[in-house]
Amino acid sequence: MNKYIFISILVFLTSCTKEFNKQNIISVNPPVAAKIEGKHLIYISDKEFNQINEIQSEDCESWALNLKIDEPLRSSIKSLLKEMFKNYTITEKKLLKSEIEKKGYESQISFMNFKGVSKFKTERNTGKYEISLNITIKVENSSRNVTNEISSNMNWEKNIFLNCNLQDGAIKSGQKALDNLIKKIYETSYESVFQVVQ
């Protein structure tokens, strides 16, 4: 009999765990863009997205918070590149400034320092969540360079007594933050490339 009770509890706990992780942030469709001419080199840092959780409350099942942003961010950037550039190459190793034009590239665009901070606290009866996503983009050639720090912030609030689930709220606000970040990446990269190659 104890064996059956143990198996039942194990199945129940497993199903609860899957429930919290059944959905997460997904890749973003890029905005429609005019194609940039010329040959460009793209470097996307291989360092995993650094997600920091600053949890100050145990309400809203905050222990289950588990955002997966690394893959959707990379996938979104790659989709954006296809939309933005006619001719580009993704490299695993950055070139020195002196090598960029020698290799036939008009610019080298580096996406790096991927990081995010999730903050959650309870004030009175309200769970308050804030997410911040950050990335550094550097556009350069042998004579010019432009570096931009880009961030996107979103908030979510819920009464802790009204079916408050932080994972669900974090996914909703995290998805909006990623959408906004990709738009900013597009606008900033577009402007920076033209500043460098002109």
C-alpha positions, 0 to 999 in steps of 0.5 A: 500500500505504501508503494502505491501512495509513494508512486501517486505522490511522485506522479502528482509532483511531476505533473505540478513541475511540468505545469509550471514549465509548460510554456516560456518565452518564444522567438520574436518575428522581426519587423519588415525592414529595407535591406542594407547593401554591402557585405557585413560580418556578424558576431554573436557572443557565445556566452549564455544569457545571464539571468539574475533573479532578485526574489524578495517574496515567496508569494505567487509561487515565486519559487517556480520562476524559470525564464528561458531567454537565451535561445529565443533572443538568439533566434530573434536576432538571427531572424532580424539579420535575415530581414536586415542584410542582403549579404552577411556572414555570422562568425564565431570569432571577431576580427581586429579593426584592421582586418575588417576591410581587408577581408572585404567587409564594410562593417562588423556588428557584434552582439554581446553582454546578454543579461537580464534581471528579474525582480519580485516583491510583495507590497500589501496584497500586490505582487510586483514583478519587473524584468529588464533585458540588456544587450550591447551592440558594437558596429565598427570598421577600420576607421569608425565604431559605434557602441550602444547599450540597449535595454527593455523593461516591463512590469507586471502586478497581481493581487496575491490572493487572485490566482497569482502565478509569477511564472505566468506573469513573468512570461507575459512581461518577459515576452513584451520586453523581448519584443521591445528589445528586438525593435530597439536592436533593429532601430539602433543597428540600422542607424549605427551601420549607416553612421559607420559605413558612410 
